[in-house]
Amino acid sequence: MKFRDKIFLSIILILMAIFITFLIFGSTYKINGLTIAGIVIMVVGSYATVITAFVMFVKDLNKELKQNNKEKRTLEDEEKLLKKVATASNKAEREMAKAVLVSDECDSVGELVLTCFGLSKSARSALKSASLKDKIYVYGIYITLALCFIIFFVGTVLLRIGPVGFILLGVSVGLFLTLLVVNLIITKTANKNYFKNGIKSVRKSAINKKELPKNLELKSAIVKYSYYHSKSKKGVLYNVMIYNEKENKSFTLLSQTQYEKGEIIEYYDLGKNNYIVVE
């Protein structure tokens, strides 16, 4: 246990001792003010200690993130971080080591929080040059989620006033469920259209160029990130965000391959958001 952890533990024990002492003396001599003072000291002191410990944890995590994300990590760096997770002396050190391990492009706690919500540096950079359709879809999701939380919070506050609070709670839950259903429909529709209209991700040897429009240019782009899209009886699909440096254009396409960040892929642009990825 670190010296700082011992200090926090000592403070909690001292607060408990003060609370018990005040409680005993207050009950023995029937001094209600002493009992109340003990409770206040215990509650306020505990909250202050927890908040202080959290702030110091965030400060240490911020320092670790900046130190470990100055340059691109090597395999040796990854092994060191894995070892640090395995040899951590307490839970706080272990969680900090895990956070640093999974945040290869986060140099601050704020950046780590944004990444947890899908707003990493690469995602924000890709979104800037994404199509209007992708921007509307992404912003629509985050705005709707924000509205759900705001309406739910207001409804909780107004519960004691009357039925308005319950109505707002119902609206927030209904809005959230609607978002889930709409997102599910869009995902299922995209999955169905992918296989219905013909596989857009094919091997180079399987491409029948006679079926492609004439003078179609083979383009290349770098993978920004790749993540799970949907699964059906016909297979698993992944969303792949790619960036065409030549055209300064980022967009998302579907593929049956989960690409790694930084990979270069080749594709044919058929127009109207239709692509054939050469694998």
Secondary structure as the mmCIF struct_conf table of DSSP 4:
data_model
#
loop_
_struct_conf.conf_type_id
_struct_conf.id
_struct_conf.beg_label_comp_id
_struct_conf.beg_label_asym_id
_struct_conf.beg_label_seq_id
_struct_conf.end_label_comp_id
_struct_conf.end_label_asym_id
_struct_conf.end_label_seq_id
HELX_RH_AL_P HELX_RH_AL_P1 PHE A 3 THR A 28
TURN_TY1_P TURN_TY1_P1 TYR A 29 LYS A 30
HELX_RH_AL_P HELX_RH_AL_P2 ASN A 32 ASN A 68
TURN_TY1_P TURN_TY1_P2 ASN A 69 ASN A 69
BEND BEND1 LYS A 70 GLU A 71
HELX_RH_AL_P HELX_RH_AL_P3 LEU A 75 ALA A 86
TURN_TY1_P TURN_TY1_P3 THR A 87 THR A 87
BEND BEND2 SER A 89 ASN A 90
HELX_RH_AL_P HELX_RH_AL_P4 LYS A 91 VAL A 102
TURN_TY1_P TURN_TY1_P4 ASP A 104 GLU A 105
BEND BEND3 SER A 108 SER A 108
HELX_RH_AL_P HELX_RH_AL_P5 VAL A 109 CYS A 116
TURN_TY1_P TURN_TY1_P5 PHE A 117 GLY A 118
HELX_RH_AL_P HELX_RH_AL_P6 LYS A 121 LYS A 128
TURN_TY1_P TURN_TY1_P6 SER A 129 SER A 129
BEND BEND4 ALA A 130 ALA A 130
HELX_RH_AL_P HELX_RH_AL_P7 LEU A 132 VAL A 157
HELX_RH_3T_P HELX_RH_3T_P1 LEU A 158 ARG A 160
TURN_TY1_P TURN_TY1_P7 ILE A 161 ILE A 161
HELX_RH_AL_P HELX_RH_AL_P8 PRO A 163 LYS A 196
BEND BEND5 ASN A 197 ASN A 197
BEND BEND6 LYS A 200 LYS A 200
STRN STRN1 SER A 201 VAL A 202
HELX_RH_3T_P HELX_RH_3T_P2 LYS A 204 ALA A 206
HELX_RH_3T_P HELX_RH_3T_P3 LYS A 209 GLU A 211
BEND BEND7 LEU A 212 LEU A 212
HELX_LH_PP_P HELX_LH_PP_P1 PRO A 213 PRO A 213
TURN_TY1_P TURN_TY1_P8 LYS A 214 ASN A 215
HELX_LH_PP_P HELX_LH_PP_P2 LEU A 216 GLU A 217
STRN STRN2 LEU A 218 SER A 232
TURN_TY1_P TURN_TY1_P9 LYS A 233 LYS A 234
STRN STRN3 GLY A 235 ASN A 244
TURN_TY1_P TURN_TY1_P10 GLU A 245 ASN A 248
STRN STRN4 LYS A 249 SER A 255
BEND BEND8 GLN A 256 THR A 257
HELX_LH_PP_P HELX_LH_PP_P3 TYR A 259 GLU A 260
TURN_TY1_P TURN_TY1_P11 LYS A 261 GLY A 262
STRN STRN5 ILE A 264 GLY A 271
TURN_TY1_P TURN_TY1_P12 LYS A 272 ASN A 273
STRN STRN6 ASN A 274 VAL A 278
#
